Amino acid sequence: MIMERTLKSICCTAAALFCCGAAAQEKEICFADPTIFVEDGKYYMTGTRSGEPAGFAVLESEDLVHWSYPAGRDSMILRKGDGTFGEKGFWAPQYFKDGGTYWFTYTADEQTVLASSDNVCGPFRQKAIGPIDGSAKNIDSYIFRDDDGKYYLYHVRFNKGNYIWVAEFDIEKGCIRPETLTRCLDCTEDWERTPNYPSNPVMEGPTVRKWDGIYYLFYSANHFKNIDYAVGYAWSESPTGPWTKHPASPIIDRSIVGENGSGHGDVFKGLDGKYRYVYHVHNSDKTVAPRKTRIVPLEMRKENGIFHIEADRDNIVIPVYNL
């Protein structure tokens, strides 16, 4: 049974989300759009949160199951008004380390934003307050550095739907090269637009990895309120495409992981050298929020030079934190 091993030790009620049994002092993590950064034997998790203060909190762990706040309850690494852009809608954060600088991208006021710190736990601030590209609404940012030293910003732009774009990025100036803007994908597959929650096409939450010279773009499709919100991937020989959608997609959806609204996360390499995907799911079969965090190992094998990727549905982790 899916998640049987984990659920035996982490039993939760949908209403209160408090754990029962031996884990009575623990609570499920409710980060939407989660990401995990790995460094010096520890995992650091952040994501979209609800409540005040507006901004982003961080949790740390050594085993991916048990998490704690590194500097007290609700350790905030970025706060509204503390040297940062944005008044509302603090969504979809991402870490990126380059040299000794920790960069942090996020969405606020439906704009992508870049902040920095010299510490993984922040505080992340801006020298000049403003978005990366205020010429149009754009969300869900992801920085990728290629082997030749070029940086790329993958993000979502609106045009009668949500679509993933990429542009060359000047990380020091915090701006894109507009002439390099390229749309990555179109909504073409049945799984990417199901009728369970009618909406314009939605393709969002990009993560890009490069393995053995091939670029892999992970993305989510459908509206996040749709029970069929899911994760697929495409591959390319260039960071700007063209992209070929892999027929194994979706690799994470409710029929695979057993919970509705499974998507918008990030790929990370664990301390054991294995790749995993952290993502969120709906709170229950009847309610969307607050969305809950999950982690699933990825099984990868080469087929004709391209990785065939599947979620290891039997080893899904439900992360919890200490109350």
N, C-alpha and C positions, 0 to 999 in steps of 0.2 A: 504494500500500500504506500502511496506517495507520502513522503515525510513521516512515515510511521515511527521511525526511530527517534526523530527529533521531537515529534509531538508527544511521545510518551513522557519526556522529561520537561517539556514546556507546554503545559496545558492552559489555554486562555479562554476566557469568556469574551464573546464578541462585543458585549456592552461596555465592560470596564477595561478590558485588555490587561488585567492583572493576572499574573501567573499563579497557578495553584500548586498544591503538593509541596515537594521539597524545594521548589524554586519560588517560594511565597514572597521573597523580598526582591523579586525581579519583575521587570515590565518589558513588554515588547517595544522595539524601536519603531517609531512612526516617522521616519524620514521618507518623503517622496523624492523622486528624481535623485536617488542616492549616488554617491561616489565614494570610493575607498582609495586612499593613498597609502603606500607601503614604504616604510623607512626604518632602518636601525632596529629590526626585529619587532616592529609594532605596526598595527593597522590603525589608520585614522579615517573615520567616517563622518561625512557631513551630507546635507541634503536640504530639500525644501521643508520648512517647519511651519507650524502654526503658532499663533500667540505672540505676545510681546516679550522682550523688545524685538522689533523687526530686524532681521539679519540672519546669520548662520551660526549654529553651534557645532561643536565637534566632540566626538567620542573616540576613545582609543581602546584597543584590544590586542591580545597576543594570540588568541585562538579562534577569532571570528564569531564565537558564540556569545561570550561574556564581554560586555563593554562597560566602560565607566567614563566619567567626565574627568579629564586630566587636571583641571584647575577648579574643581567644585561644580555644583549643579548648574546646568546650562552654560557651560564654558563657551562664551561667544568669541568667535574669531573675526567677525565682522558685524558692525552695528550700523543701523540707519543713523545718518547724521554725524558719525565719527570719522570724518575725512573720506566719506564715500558718497557716490552718486545714488540717488533713488529715494522715493517716498513710499512706494508700495510694491507689492508683487515681487518679493525677493525669492527667486526660483533657481533651480538647476545649477548649482555650483560645480566647479571643477578645479582641481589642483593641477599645477604644472611647475616642476622645478627645473631651473636652468642655472647651472653654476651654483652659487651660494644664495640665489634669490628664489623665494617661493612666490609664484604667481597664482592668482586666484581670479577666475572668471565667473561671472554670475549674471543673472537677469534681474533687472529692476525697472519699473515703469515701461515694460516691454522694450527694453534696450539691453544690449550686451555691454558688460562693464569689466574693466581690468583693474585689479588692485594687487599690491605686493606686500611682502613682509620678509624679515630675515629669520622668521621662526615658523615652523609648521603649524603652531597653534595661534599664530597671529600676534597682535592684531593686524589685519589687512586693511591698508588705507591707500589713498590716491594722492599723488603730488598735485595733480590738476583734476578737479572734480568734473566728471563728465563721462558720457558713454563712449564706446569704441567708435561707433558710426551712427550718428544721430540723423542721418539722411532718410532713414526709413525704420519702421519697427522691425526688430530682429531679436531672437531669443535663443536659448539653448546652445551656448558656445562651447567649443572644444579646441584647444591649441594642440597642434601637431608639429614636431620638429623633424625634418627629414635628414637623411644621412649627409646631404650636401650643405647642411646648415640653414636651409630656408625654413621659415615658419609659415604655417597655414592656419587660418581660422575657419573651422567648420561651424556653421550656425544655421538657424532657421529664419527664413523671411516669409512674409505673408503676401499672397496673391491669389485670392479666392481659395484659400487653403494654406496649409503650412508645408513648406518645402525646404529641403536641406541645400545650402549653398556652401561654397568654399572660396576663399580669396587668400592671396599671399598676405602675410602679416608682418608688420614691423613691431616687434615686441617692445623695443625700447621706447618708441614713440607712441605705442599703444593704438595704432591705426592700421587699417587694411589698405591695400592698393586697389582702389575701386575698379580700375581697368582690368583686373584679373578675376573679378567675380564670375563664378561659374555655377550653374545649377547642377546638382549631382544626380538627382533621381526624380522620376515621375511616378505617380501612383498608378500601377499597371496590373497588380495581382489581386485576385479575389480576396485574399486574406487581409490585404491592406485597407480595405474599405467594405466592411460588413454592415448590414442594415440594422444591427441591434441598437445603435445610437446614431441617428442620421446627422451628418455634418459634412462640411466641405472636406476635401482630402486632407489628411494629416500625416506628415512624415517628419519626425522630430527626434530629439535625444541622441545626436550622433556621437559615436566613439570611433576613432581610427587607430588601427594597429598595422604595423608592417612586419611581416614574417617571411623570411627567405625571398626578399625582393618583391613580394606582392602586398598590395595595400588592401586592408579589409575594413569596410565601413559598416558598423553596426548601427541600427536605427530602429525606432519604434513607429508603428503605424496604427491608424484609427484614433478617434478622440479618446482622451484618457478616461472619460466616463463610460466608454464602451466596454462591455465585459470581454470583448475580443481584442482589446489593446494588446499588442504583441510585439515581439522583437524578431527581426530578420537581419540578414547581412548580404553585402555585395562585395565584389572584389575588382581590382583594377591593377594595371601595370604602371599607373601614374597617380599621384596624389590628387589630381584634378579630374580624373576619369579619362575616358568613359567607364562607367561601372556596369558590371554584369551581376545581376541578382542570382544568388545561389539557390538552386532548387530545394535545398534542405530547409529553407525558410518557410514558415517561422520556426525558430529554434526554441523560443519561449512563448507559450500562450496557455490559456486556461486548460486546454485539452492535454497539455504536457505537464504543467506544474500543479494543476489541480486547484487553482485559485483564479478568480476573475481579475481583469484589468492588469495583467502582468507585463510590465515594461518600464521603459525610460530609466536606464541605469548606466552601468559602466563596466568595462572589462578591466580586470586587474590581475597581476601575477602574484600568487600567494607566496608565503615564506617557504613553502615546500616546492616551489618552482612550477606549480600547476596554475593554469588560468581559470578564473571564475568570473561570473557576472553577478553584480549586485543590482537589484531592481526593486520596484514597489508593486504591491497588489492592492486591490480594493479591501476595505475594512471587513466586509462580509459579503455574502451573496446578495444582500439587499441594500447596502450602503457603500458609498465610495470613500468617504473621508471619516477619520483620518487614515490615509493610506499607510500600509505597513511594509516594512523592509524585509527582503529575502536575499539569500545568497545561494547560487547554484554553481557547482563545478561544471566546466566545459570539457567534453570529450572531443578530441581533435585527431583526425587522421588524414593523410594526404591521399587524394584521388586525382590522378592526371595533373599533378603539380599544384593543385589547389586544396586548401584545407576544407574537409567536410567537418562541420562543427555541430554537435548536439549537446543539449543540456542533460546532465546526469540527474534525472528526476528522482532517483532513490536516495540522494544525499543532499537534499535541500536543507539549508540552515536557516533557522528562525533566530536572529540575533536579539539579545535582551540586554538591558542595562540595570545596574543596581539602583534601587530607590533611595 
